Amino acid sequence: NITSFMAQFTIAMVNLALVYRMRNYFNASAQLVGAAASTYNFTYFVACLFLSPLTRRLKPPQSVNISMVVMTLAVGVVLFTTHISVAFIALVFYGAAMAFLWPQIESWLARGKEGQALNRATSNFNVSWSLGLALSPLLTGALVEVGTTIPLILSMALFLVIFLLITVAQRTIFDDDSSVSEHTRVQNSQGVDQSTPLRFLSWAGVFTTYCALPITLTIFPLYAQDLNIFSESVVGTLLAVRGLVTVAMFIVLGRTKRWHFKKWLIILVQVAIALLLFGARFASTYLHFLLFFFLYGLFFACTYSMSIFHGASGTLQLSKRMMIHEVLLTLGSVIGATFGGGIYEKYGFSNLLLIASIVVIIPPVLSLFIGKKPIAQKGA
């Protein structure tokens, strides 16, 4: 959980600093900035799919450390290169390295847990990484006003601190379970798969929510800069509000099980996100956007928790399920970042929000027309 906090804090620092570095240092357009974000997200997506057989055979601490080393080197290349093509190549490796981090941590923390124990474990994880995501923009927003060099150097240092933390912990405090790969653990399992079909609707929700997420993380900072309505530090504050609300909601969700296995609630949350995005088209003041980020933080926590909990519940294939969870949210981020920048440049921020709201409303609407036929429980 400490690793999750520090890793997400640092990744968020890199991501936000990258937006301004691509715009100010490389003179990139909004579409090219979006392409940069989609590059590391897309390679993360591909790496999750094709490197999964390798990562499942690694011990979790080994996998995390590989990720930290590669990400440090990739950020270093982005920092020191003067060629945007080289920066894009570095982002390919940066994204691929994440495949050694998040799916392995998620399956690691969920091992041997079900019900409320699984809920607490995933909640603690969610609070950890979301707290890092929430606090990072506060520092990064202030640093990028000075320049993008400092946050990128600091991020490299933090990645190396995580590497040292895991290395020391592996030799001192980790238990025997940490020395077993996910592949070995599944082979030795004697349980019966009892997965819930609600994972499919939950996965659809996290996918569409992440399609809209680049609007807040990537497109909105450009929108605020283009119209000169908010400074970088104010944008960082708004992003931090969204993140802190998400943290608080993760804590609430971790202390109750009333939302478990409730199809109507999954649908309701996705409809609420669609309405929120549509309503944001009319936002014009700081208070309007503050309310938007506040509510989006609440609903984001719900869709994420529903996806990771219903995906992990009852399964014997934790690594595969966490890989599916990560692939879907990453695919959503790739689509949102890739098309979001182009839509924003051609049609404006208001129409981008409209299209995002339509995308989010599709799964809950389709779920109303899907019959109640039983879905196969075994497999992914």
Secondary structure as UniProt FT lines:
FT   HELIX           2..24
FT   HELIX           30..50
FT   HELIX           52..55
FT   TURN            56..57
FT   HELIX           60..80
FT   HELIX           84..98
FT   TURN            99..101
FT   HELIX           102..110
FT   TURN            111..112
FT   HELIX           115..146
FT   HELIX           149..172
FT   HELIX           176..179
FT   HELIX           182..187
FT   HELIX           198..214
FT   HELIX           215..219
FT   HELIX           220..227
FT   HELIX           232..254
FT   TURN            258..261
FT   HELIX           263..279
FT   HELIX           280..282
FT   HELIX           286..312
FT   TURN            313..314
FT   HELIX           318..347
FT   HELIX           349..367
FT   TURN            368..369
//
